[in-house]
Amino acid sequence: MSEVTGMSEAASPVSAEERELLLSRIRDVADYPLPGVMFKDITPLLADHQAFTVLTDSLARICTERGATKVVGLEARGFILGAPVAVRAGVGFVPVRKAGKLPGATLAQSYELEYGTGEIEVHAEDLDAGDRVLIVDDVLATGGTAEASLQLVRRAGAQVAGFAVLLELGFLGGRERLTPSLEDVPLEALVTV
């Protein structure tokens, strides 16, 4: 069943049939990138025109419903999902990248990883106070990058209109970690496992 904060199953971003299609195109890869990890590979979904269209249309509908003026995609699979969503919804696209990958003036936000820290950046001029942003990523796992992206968008002066992911790994507790940082911003997952 698709999990959507504050929404009933009837208002789910995808139908049961769409959810099953999306889920059927996500491949489990055991012991990648480390022993004991079950990697969720979305490349079969991207290669399937019907599934990729369902994914793009569903996220674009969320973008429109939330009144977003821009889509922020998180490196790297968030770029693959976010760019066509922005085009479909008729709004701009802003990439959030790992530190050192963007030229020019950037805003940076560090975050805790399981074994260290990471840092993401956005071009300082790409977001402003008039923007309502839908943040898009492929997977919500532990929530570290997601939390940093919320902070980064707000520091840039924009308002977060929503956070949407293809897949939520519910057993890792990312939603619970994000709840305080969301500040009533809806977190929508098309598929939750």
Disulfide bonds with the S-S distance in Angstrom:
none
